[in-house]
Amino acid sequence: MGHDMSLPRIVTAEEHLAARRELLQREKELTRLRDELATARRNLPMVEVTKDYRFDGPGGLVGLRDLFEGRPQLIVYHFMFDPAWDEGCPSCTAGSDEIAPGFLQHLHRRGTTYAMVSRAPLEKLERWKAQHGWTMPWYSSGDSDFNRDFGVTVDPSRPEDAYNFRSVADYEARGEPFGDGGPMELPGRSCFLQADGRVFHTYSQYARGLESTGGSYYFLDLTALGRQEEWEEPKGRADSVRGAVPDFAS
């Protein structure tokens, strides 16, 4: 730990306590706002899913309803794995490495199934899953419309395609070109509900909305050195800073 780092000021315990109590008021404001946001999220209107999506899973071809495994709710992690790739996305892999069996069990006890869906063929998914010792179900959506319909396979040549609720044309207009190659795989998370024999899409999130996956970022946020990424303030806090890519490779 270098001495020239921008470490917190050294104060007495009393001074720390006073500053901590002041920060607590802001934390409580955030907690209340987070609860309000969660309420608004639960109050979002939902859309019935009527398209007959097919997925390749360990038990063969199945439909979206089968992914629920008999529970009322389903959370799908849209894991980036292009059919041409031999390895899964490093960031998606890092987050999935933190998904423990206990996490899955806790969701199950609240009637919620967690599953991953990618475009790569099942044999590639199974190999990557075994290599990392994961236990969550993982399905291939193959060449179906599922990934495009839920905004995680985006073709820059199609101006109407969207990621994080902004179209390719919108990104271009903002001076943020969306890439110049073929279709791009991107991460996301979508929630579904079964009710009265019907399946509904209730919510999706993308980009930084996904940083809660696994939870390590939120634990690092509690520490003095933070995530140790280049965008964070104050500068000079860590010996070495990294890009804002949650792959934890270095």
Backbone as numpy.savetxt, mean C-alpha at the origin, in Angstrom:
# Nx Ny Nz CAx CAy CAz Cx Cy Cz
27.81 7.28 14.90 26.95 8.46 14.90 27.84 9.70 14.90
27.83 10.44 13.78 28.73 11.58 13.65 28.35 12.73 14.58
29.36 13.46 15.07 29.10 14.58 15.98 28.58 15.82 15.25
28.75 15.84 13.90 28.30 17.00 13.16 26.85 16.86 12.70
26.20 15.79 13.12 24.81 15.59 12.75 23.91 16.58 13.47
22.79 16.83 12.85 21.82 17.79 13.40 20.91 17.09 14.42
21.47 16.74 15.55 20.71 16.00 16.57 19.81 16.96 17.36
18.81 16.41 18.06 17.94 17.28 18.88 18.75 18.03 19.94
18.22 19.19 20.36 18.87 19.94 21.43 18.87 19.13 22.72
19.90 19.29 23.51 19.97 18.62 24.81 19.41 19.57 25.86
18.40 19.10 26.59 17.73 19.95 27.59 17.54 19.14 28.87
16.99 19.77 29.89 16.66 19.07 31.13 15.39 18.24 30.92
15.18 17.31 31.83 13.98 16.47 31.75 12.72 17.33 31.81
12.76 18.39 32.63 11.59 19.27 32.77 11.30 19.99 31.46
12.34 20.48 30.79 12.15 21.17 29.51 11.61 20.20 28.45
12.14 18.97 28.46 11.66 17.96 27.52 10.18 17.68 27.76
9.79 17.55 29.03 8.40 17.24 29.37 7.47 18.36 28.90
7.89 19.60 29.08 7.05 20.73 28.64 6.87 20.70 27.13
7.96 20.45 26.39 7.87 20.40 24.93 7.04 19.20 24.48
7.19 18.10 25.22 6.44 16.88 24.86 4.94 17.09 25.07
4.57 17.77 26.15 3.15 18.03 26.41 2.56 18.94 25.33
3.36 19.88 24.87 2.91 20.77 23.80 2.67 19.97 22.51
3.59 19.07 22.21 3.44 18.22 21.03 2.24 17.29 21.17
1.95 16.84 22.39 0.83 15.94 22.62 -0.49 16.57 22.15
-0.63 17.87 22.34 -1.86 18.54 21.89 -2.02 18.41 20.38
-0.93 18.55 19.64 -0.98 18.40 18.19 -1.25 16.95 17.80
-0.67 16.01 18.57 -0.93 14.59 18.29 -2.39 14.26 18.51
-2.98 14.83 19.55 -4.40 14.58 19.81 -5.27 15.16 18.68
-4.87 16.32 18.17 -5.60 16.90 17.03 -5.55 15.95 15.83
-4.37 15.38 15.57 -4.22 14.45 14.47 -5.07 13.19 14.69
-5.10 12.70 15.93 -5.90 11.51 16.24 -7.37 11.79 15.96
-7.85 12.95 16.40 -9.26 13.29 16.15 -9.53 13.42 14.66
-8.59 14.04 13.93 -8.77 14.19 12.49 -8.73 12.84 11.79
-7.83 11.95 12.25 -7.76 10.61 11.67 -9.06 9.85 11.89
-9.65 9.99 13.08 -10.94 9.35 13.35 -12.03 9.92 12.45
-12.01 11.24 12.24 -13.00 11.86 11.36 -12.84 11.36 9.92
-11.58 11.24 9.49 -11.31 10.73 8.15 -11.79 9.28 8.00
-11.56 8.48 9.04 -12.00 7.08 8.99 -13.53 7.01 8.92
-14.20 7.91 9.62 -15.67 7.96 9.54 -16.11 8.33 8.13
-15.47 9.34 7.56 -15.80 9.75 6.19 -15.53 8.61 5.21
-14.47 7.85 5.45 -14.13 6.72 4.60 -15.23 5.66 4.69
-15.71 5.39 5.90 -16.78 4.40 6.06 -18.09 4.87 5.44
-18.25 6.19 5.33 -19.48 6.75 4.75 -19.41 6.92 3.24
-18.28 6.56 2.62 -18.19 6.65 1.16 -19.25 5.76 0.53
-19.90 6.23 -0.53 -20.82 5.34 -1.26 -20.02 4.24 -1.95
-20.67 3.12 -2.23 -19.96 1.98 -2.84 -20.56 1.63 -4.19
-19.77 0.90 -4.97 -20.16 0.54 -6.34 -20.20 -0.98 -6.46
-21.29 -1.50 -7.02 -21.37 -2.95 -7.21 -20.39 -3.40 -8.29
-19.70 -4.50 -8.02 -18.79 -5.09 -9.00 -19.56 -6.18 -9.75
-19.82 -5.92 -11.02 -20.63 -6.87 -11.79 -19.81 -7.62 -12.83
-18.60 -7.14 -13.13 -17.76 -7.83 -14.11 -17.27 -9.15 -13.52
-17.24 -10.18 -14.35 -16.84 -11.52 -13.89 -15.33 -11.68 -14.02
-14.60 -11.08 -13.07 -13.15 -11.21 -13.09 -12.76 -12.66 -12.76
-11.70 -13.14 -13.41 -11.19 -14.47 -13.11 -9.74 -14.36 -12.64
-9.42 -15.14 -11.63 -8.08 -15.14 -11.05 -7.55 -16.56 -11.01
-6.25 -16.69 -11.23 -5.60 -17.99 -11.15 -5.00 -18.12 -9.75
-5.48 -19.08 -8.99 -4.99 -19.29 -7.63 -4.53 -20.72 -7.43
-4.06 -21.03 -6.24 -3.56 -22.39 -5.96 -4.60 -23.47 -6.24
-5.89 -23.11 -6.12 -6.95 -24.09 -6.37 -7.55 -24.00 -7.75
-6.90 -23.28 -8.66 -7.41 -23.12 -10.01 -8.06 -21.77 -10.22
-8.84 -21.67 -11.29 -9.48 -20.40 -11.63 -10.63 -20.10 -10.65
-10.67 -18.89 -10.14 -11.71 -18.49 -9.20 -12.20 -17.09 -9.57
-13.33 -16.68 -8.96 -13.87 -15.35 -9.17 -13.57 -14.46 -7.97
-13.93 -13.19 -8.09 -13.64 -12.24 -7.01 -14.29 -12.67 -5.70
-15.50 -13.20 -5.78 -16.19 -13.63 -4.56 -15.39 -14.69 -3.80
-14.67 -15.54 -4.54 -13.89 -16.60 -3.89 -12.73 -16.04 -3.07
-12.23 -14.87 -3.46 -11.10 -14.28 -2.75 -11.49 -13.90 -1.31
-12.78 -13.72 -1.03 -13.25 -13.37 0.31 -13.06 -14.52 1.30
-12.94 -15.76 0.80 -12.82 -16.95 1.66 -13.96 -17.03 2.67
-15.15 -16.60 2.24 -16.33 -16.71 3.09 -16.52 -15.58 4.08
-15.62 -14.62 4.12 -15.74 -13.49 5.06 -16.44 -12.32 4.38
-17.02 -11.41 5.16 -17.75 -10.30 4.55 -16.89 -9.26 3.86
-15.62 -9.12 4.28 -14.78 -8.08 3.72 -13.51 -8.66 3.10
-12.98 -7.92 2.11 -11.75 -8.32 1.43 -10.88 -7.08 1.20
-9.62 -7.17 1.59 -8.63 -6.14 1.26 -7.66 -6.76 0.25
-7.56 -6.15 -0.91 -6.63 -6.63 -1.94 -5.45 -5.68 -2.01
-4.25 -6.22 -1.88 -3.04 -5.44 -2.14 -2.65 -5.70 -3.58
-2.61 -4.63 -4.37 -2.21 -4.73 -5.77 -0.68 -4.71 -5.83
-0.10 -5.90 -5.79 1.35 -6.08 -5.74 1.91 -5.94 -7.15
2.92 -5.08 -7.32 3.52 -4.86 -8.64 4.36 -6.07 -9.07
3.87 -6.77 -10.07 4.63 -7.90 -10.61 4.21 -8.06 -12.07
4.96 -7.42 -12.96 4.68 -7.49 -14.39 4.90 -8.93 -14.87
4.09 -9.40 -15.83 4.27 -10.77 -16.32 5.66 -11.05 -16.86
6.36 -10.00 -17.33 7.70 -10.19 -17.90 8.79 -10.26 -16.84
8.46 -9.85 -15.60 9.48 -9.83 -14.55 9.69 -11.22 -13.95
10.89 -11.44 -13.45 11.17 -12.69 -12.72 11.16 -12.47 -11.22
11.15 -11.20 -10.80 11.11 -10.87 -9.37 10.04 -9.82 -9.12
9.47 -9.85 -7.92 8.46 -8.87 -7.56 9.07 -7.52 -7.27
8.24 -6.48 -7.29 8.69 -5.13 -6.98 9.37 -5.10 -5.61
10.55 -4.46 -5.51 11.27 -4.43 -4.22 10.49 -3.74 -3.10
9.78 -2.65 -3.41 9.03 -1.94 -2.36 7.83 -2.76 -1.90
7.09 -3.33 -2.86 5.97 -4.20 -2.49 6.45 -5.39 -1.69
7.64 -5.90 -2.06 8.21 -7.04 -1.35 8.57 -6.65 0.08
9.17 -5.46 0.25 9.55 -5.03 1.61 8.33 -4.92 2.50
7.25 -4.32 1.99 6.04 -4.21 2.79 5.45 -5.57 3.11
5.43 -6.46 2.12 4.85 -7.79 2.33 5.68 -8.62 3.28
6.99 -8.36 3.34 7.86 -9.07 4.30 7.40 -8.82 5.74
6.71 -7.71 5.97 6.29 -7.35 7.33 4.88 -7.84 7.67
4.21 -8.47 6.72 2.87 -8.99 6.99 3.00 -10.33 7.71
2.74 -10.33 9.00 2.92 -11.53 9.82 1.64 -12.37 9.85
1.77 -13.68 10.14 0.57 -14.51 10.28 -0.41 -13.95 11.31
0.10 -13.36 12.39 -0.78 -12.78 13.40 -1.62 -11.64 12.85
-1.04 -10.84 11.97 -1.77 -9.75 11.31 -2.95 -10.32 10.53
-2.69 -11.37 9.75 -3.75 -11.99 8.96 -4.84 -12.56 9.86
-4.43 -13.21 10.96 -5.40 -13.79 11.89 -6.28 -12.71 12.51
-5.69 -11.57 12.84 -6.47 -10.50 13.46 -7.50 -9.95 12.49
-7.12 -9.80 11.22 -8.11 -9.37 10.23 -9.22 -10.40 10.10
-8.85 -11.68 10.09 -9.85 -12.74 9.95 -10.86 -12.70 11.09
-10.37 -12.41 12.29 -11.29 -12.37 13.44 -12.27 -11.21 13.34
-11.96 -10.22 12.51 -12.89 -9.12 12.26 -13.55 -9.28 10.88
-13.62 -10.52 10.41 -14.37 -10.81 9.18 -13.76 -10.24 7.92
-12.43 -10.11 7.89 -11.77 -9.46 6.76 -10.62 -10.33 6.25
-10.61 -10.58 4.95 -9.56 -11.36 4.31 -8.58 -10.43 3.63
-7.29 -10.72 3.74 -6.23 -9.98 3.06 -5.66 -10.88 1.97
-5.61 -10.37 0.75 -5.05 -11.14 -0.36 -4.27 -10.20 -1.27
-3.37 -10.77 -2.05 -2.61 -9.99 -3.02 -2.98 -10.45 -4.42
-2.95 -9.50 -5.35 -3.26 -9.79 -6.75 -2.21 -9.12 -7.63
-1.68 -9.86 -8.59 -0.68 -9.33 -9.52 -0.96 -9.89 -10.91
-0.39 -9.26 -11.93 -0.59 -9.71 -13.30 0.31 -10.87 -13.69
1.44 -11.03 -13.01 2.37 -12.10 -13.37 1.70 -13.46 -13.23
2.14 -14.47 -14.00 1.55 -15.81 -13.90 1.75 -16.41 -12.52
0.84 -17.29 -12.15 0.81 -17.85 -10.81 2.13 -18.51 -10.42
2.78 -19.20 -11.36 4.01 -19.91 -10.98 5.09 -18.93 -10.52
5.14 -17.73 -11.11 6.11 -16.73 -10.67 5.75 -16.21 -9.28
4.46 -16.00 -9.05 4.01 -15.52 -7.74 4.30 -16.56 -6.66
4.02 -17.81 -6.96 4.23 -18.88 -5.98 5.71 -19.01 -5.64
6.56 -18.86 -6.65 8.01 -18.98 -6.41 8.50 -17.83 -5.51
8.06 -16.60 -5.82 8.48 -15.44 -5.03 7.92 -15.54 -3.61
6.69 -16.02 -3.48 6.06 -16.18 -2.17 6.82 -17.21 -1.33
7.17 -18.33 -1.92 7.91 -19.38 -1.19 9.29 -18.89 -0.79
9.92 -18.12 -1.68 11.26 -17.60 -1.41 11.27 -16.69 -0.19
10.13 -16.00 0.05 10.06 -15.05 1.16 9.28 -15.60 2.36
8.76 -16.80 2.25 8.09 -17.41 3.39 6.75 -16.77 3.73
6.08 -16.19 2.75 4.81 -15.52 3.02 3.67 -16.53 3.12
2.64 -16.14 3.86 1.49 -17.04 4.05 0.19 -16.47 3.50
0.18 -15.20 3.07 -1.08 -14.63 2.57 -1.42 -15.20 1.19
-2.72 -15.30 0.87 -3.10 -15.78 -0.46 -2.69 -14.77 -1.54
-2.28 -15.29 -2.70 -1.80 -14.45 -3.79 -2.33 -15.03 -5.09
-2.98 -14.19 -5.89 -3.63 -14.62 -7.11 -3.09 -13.86 -8.32
-3.12 -14.52 -9.46 -2.76 -13.86 -10.71 -4.02 -13.38 -11.42
-4.01 -12.09 -11.79 -5.14 -11.55 -12.57 -4.87 -11.67 -14.06
-3.65 -12.10 -14.42 -3.31 -12.37 -15.81 -3.62 -11.22 -16.75
-4.29 -11.54 -17.85 -4.62 -10.54 -18.86 -6.03 -9.97 -18.67
-6.63 -10.20 -17.52 -7.99 -9.68 -17.28 -7.95 -8.16 -17.12
-9.13 -7.56 -17.02 -9.24 -6.10 -16.86 -9.03 -5.65 -15.41
-8.84 -6.57 -14.49 -8.87 -6.23 -13.06 -7.88 -5.11 -12.72
-6.61 -5.29 -13.10 -5.60 -4.29 -12.72 -5.87 -2.93 -13.33
-6.31 -2.91 -14.58 -6.58 -1.63 -15.22 -7.82 -0.98 -14.61
-8.85 -1.79 -14.36 -10.09 -1.25 -13.79 -9.86 -0.64 -12.42
-8.88 -1.18 -11.67 -8.62 -0.66 -10.32 -7.36 0.20 -10.27
-6.95 0.71 -11.44 -5.98 1.79 -11.51 -4.54 1.46 -11.18
-4.12 0.20 -11.39 -2.74 -0.14 -11.05 -1.93 -0.65 -12.24
-2.56 -0.83 -13.39 -1.84 -1.01 -14.65 -2.23 0.17 -15.52
-1.26 1.04 -15.76 -1.54 2.31 -16.43 -0.71 2.40 -17.71
-1.38 2.69 -18.82 -0.72 2.82 -20.11 -0.57 4.30 -20.45
0.67 4.83 -20.45 0.86 6.25 -20.73 0.32 6.70 -22.08
0.12 5.75 -23.00 -0.41 6.12 -24.32 -1.92 6.29 -24.30
-2.55 5.98 -23.17 -4.01 6.15 -23.05 -4.26 7.30 -22.09
-4.58 8.49 -22.59 -4.74 9.68 -21.73 -5.78 9.52 -20.64
-6.76 8.61 -20.85 -7.82 8.44 -19.86 -7.43 7.51 -18.71
-6.36 6.73 -18.89 -5.89 5.88 -17.79 -5.50 6.77 -16.61
-5.72 6.28 -15.39 -5.49 7.11 -14.21 -4.74 6.34 -13.14
-3.95 7.09 -12.36 -3.33 6.56 -11.15 -3.55 7.56 -10.03
-3.96 7.05 -8.88 -4.26 7.90 -7.72 -5.27 8.99 -8.08
-6.28 8.58 -8.87 -7.42 9.44 -9.22 -7.03 10.65 -10.06
-5.89 10.54 -10.75 -5.47 11.59 -11.68 -5.11 10.91 -13.00
-5.65 11.42 -14.10 -5.43 10.77 -15.39 -4.03 11.05 -15.93
-3.62 10.22 -16.89 -2.35 10.44 -17.56 -2.31 11.83 -18.16
-3.44 12.27 -18.75 -3.51 13.62 -19.33 -3.31 14.69 -18.26
-3.86 14.46 -17.05 -3.68 15.42 -15.95 -2.21 15.52 -15.55
-1.54 14.36 -15.45 -0.12 14.37 -15.10 0.68 15.14 -16.15
0.37 14.89 -17.42 1.08 15.59 -18.50 0.87 17.10 -18.39
-0.39 17.51 -18.11 -0.71 18.94 -18.01 0.03 19.60 -16.85
0.32 18.84 -15.82 1.04 19.37 -14.65 2.55 19.35 -14.85
2.99 18.92 -16.03 4.43 18.83 -16.27 5.08 17.64 -15.60
4.27 16.61 -15.31 4.78 15.39 -14.68 4.52 14.22 -15.62
5.31 14.09 -16.68 5.07 12.99 -17.64 5.05 11.65 -16.95
4.15 10.80 -17.40 3.89 9.55 -16.72 4.71 8.39 -17.26
5.76 8.66 -18.00 6.54 7.58 -18.58 6.29 7.53 -20.07
7.20 6.89 -20.78 7.09 6.88 -22.24 7.14 5.47 -22.81
7.05 4.49 -21.93 7.08 3.11 -22.41 5.68 2.53 -22.53
5.59 1.22 -22.38 4.29 0.55 -22.45 3.59 0.63 -21.11
2.60 -0.23 -20.92 1.84 -0.22 -19.66 2.74 -0.37 -18.44
2.44 0.39 -17.40 3.24 0.41 -16.17 2.48 -0.26 -15.04
3.19 -1.04 -14.24 2.60 -1.63 -13.04 2.82 -0.67 -11.87
1.78 -0.43 -11.08 1.86 0.48 -9.95 1.16 -0.15 -8.75
1.50 0.30 -7.53 0.92 -0.33 -6.34 -0.40 0.32 -5.93
-1.20 -0.45 -5.22 -2.46 0.07 -4.71 -3.07 -0.89 -3.72
-4.18 -0.47 -3.13 -4.90 -1.31 -2.18 -6.39 -1.02 -2.38
-7.20 -2.07 -2.49 -8.63 -1.91 -2.71 -9.42 -2.74 -1.71
-10.54 -2.18 -1.26 -11.40 -2.85 -0.28 -12.74 -3.20 -0.91
-13.23 -4.38 -0.56 -14.49 -4.88 -1.10 -15.36 -5.41 0.04
-16.68 -5.38 -0.20 -17.65 -5.82 0.80 -18.66 -6.75 0.14
-18.99 -7.84 0.82 -20.07 -8.72 0.39 -21.31 -8.41 1.19
-22.42 -8.20 0.52 -23.69 -7.94 1.22 -24.84 -8.40 0.33
-25.76 -9.17 0.93 -26.96 -9.64 0.21 -26.61 -10.35 -1.10
-25.52 -11.13 -1.05 -25.14 -11.91 -2.22 -24.49 -11.09 -3.33
-24.16 -9.84 -3.06 -23.54 -8.98 -4.06 -22.17 -8.52 -3.55
-21.30 -8.16 -4.48 -19.96 -7.69 -4.13 -19.85 -6.22 -4.49
-19.31 -5.43 -3.56 -19.18 -3.99 -3.76 -17.73 -3.55 -3.55
-17.31 -2.57 -4.35 -16.03 -1.90 -4.16 -16.28 -0.68 -3.29
-15.61 -0.61 -2.14 -15.88 0.47 -1.19 -14.78 1.52 -1.14
-13.53 1.15 -1.50 -12.42 2.09 -1.28 -11.17 1.60 -1.99
-10.38 2.53 -2.50 -9.03 2.21 -3.00 -8.09 3.34 -2.61
-6.81 3.02 -2.45 -5.81 4.04 -2.14 -4.51 3.67 -2.85
-3.70 4.70 -3.07 -2.49 4.53 -3.87 -1.38 5.41 -3.29
-0.20 5.33 -3.93 0.92 6.21 -3.60 1.21 6.19 -2.08
1.32 7.37 -1.45 1.70 7.40 -0.03 0.62 6.85 0.88
-0.58 6.68 0.34 -1.62 6.03 1.13 -1.25 4.61 1.52
-0.26 4.04 0.83 0.13 2.65 1.07 1.24 2.49 2.09
1.77 3.62 2.61 2.98 3.50 3.44 2.73 2.83 4.79
1.47 2.61 5.14 1.18 1.89 6.38 1.43 0.39 6.23
1.59 -0.11 5.00 1.81 -1.54 4.79 2.99 -2.01 5.63
2.76 -2.98 6.48 3.84 -3.50 7.32 4.06 -2.69 8.58
4.04 -1.37 8.48 4.10 -0.52 9.67 5.44 0.05 10.04
6.55 -0.38 9.40 7.87 0.05 9.86 8.06 1.56 9.72
7.53 2.16 8.66 7.65 3.62 8.50 7.07 4.35 9.70
5.92 3.87 10.19 5.24 4.57 11.28 6.00 4.42 12.59
6.73 3.33 12.74 7.58 3.18 13.92 8.80 4.10 13.80
9.40 4.17 12.61 10.55 5.05 12.41 10.16 6.51 12.63
8.91 6.87 12.31 8.43 8.24 12.53 8.46 8.64 14.01
8.49 7.66 14.90 8.52 7.95 16.34 9.93 8.28 16.83
10.94 8.00 16.01 12.32 8.11 16.48 12.95 9.45 16.10
14.07 9.76 16.75 14.77 11.02 16.51 15.35 11.10 15.10
15.78 9.97 14.55 16.37 9.97 13.21 15.35 9.79 12.10
14.11 9.43 12.45 13.05 9.32 11.46 13.28 8.23 10.44
12.78 8.45 9.24 12.90 7.46 8.17 14.27 7.50 7.50
15.02 8.56 7.77 16.36 8.73 7.21 16.30 8.80 5.68
15.33 9.59 5.20 15.18 9.81 3.77 15.41 11.28 3.44
15.77 11.54 2.21 16.28 12.86 1.82 15.27 14.00 1.96
13.97 13.69 1.92 12.94 14.75 1.95 12.65 15.24 3.36
13.10 14.51 4.37 12.70 14.81 5.75 13.42 16.04 6.32
12.72 16.70 7.21 13.30 17.79 8.02 13.42 17.30 9.46
14.40 17.79 10.24 15.48 18.68 9.80 16.54 17.93 9.00
17.23 18.65 8.13 18.28 18.03 7.33 19.48 17.69 8.21
20.31 16.77 7.72 21.54 16.43 8.42 21.33 15.59 9.66
20.16 15.00 9.80 19.85 14.25 11.01 20.49 12.86 10.99
20.59 12.25 9.82 21.13 10.88 9.72 22.49 10.90 9.04
23.31 9.89 9.33 24.64 9.77 8.72 24.53 9.68 7.20
23.57 8.90 6.72 23.36 8.78 5.28 21.86 8.80 5.02
21.46 9.55 3.99 20.04 9.62 3.67 19.76 8.82 2.42
18.53 8.35 2.33 18.12 7.49 1.21 17.02 8.20 0.44
16.75 7.70 -0.74 15.61 8.19 -1.49 14.33 7.73 -0.82
13.22 8.34 -1.22 11.93 8.00 -0.61 11.33 6.77 -1.29
12.08 5.67 -1.23 11.64 4.41 -1.83 11.65 3.36 -0.73
10.48 2.90 -0.32 10.41 2.01 0.86 10.77 0.56 0.57
11.98 0.34 -0.02 12.37 -1.05 -0.27 13.32 -1.59 0.78
13.85 -0.70 1.64 14.72 -1.09 2.75 15.88 -1.96 2.29
16.32 -1.72 1.04 17.43 -2.53 0.51 18.77 -2.08 1.05
18.83 -0.85 1.56 20.11 -0.36 2.08 19.87 0.50 3.30
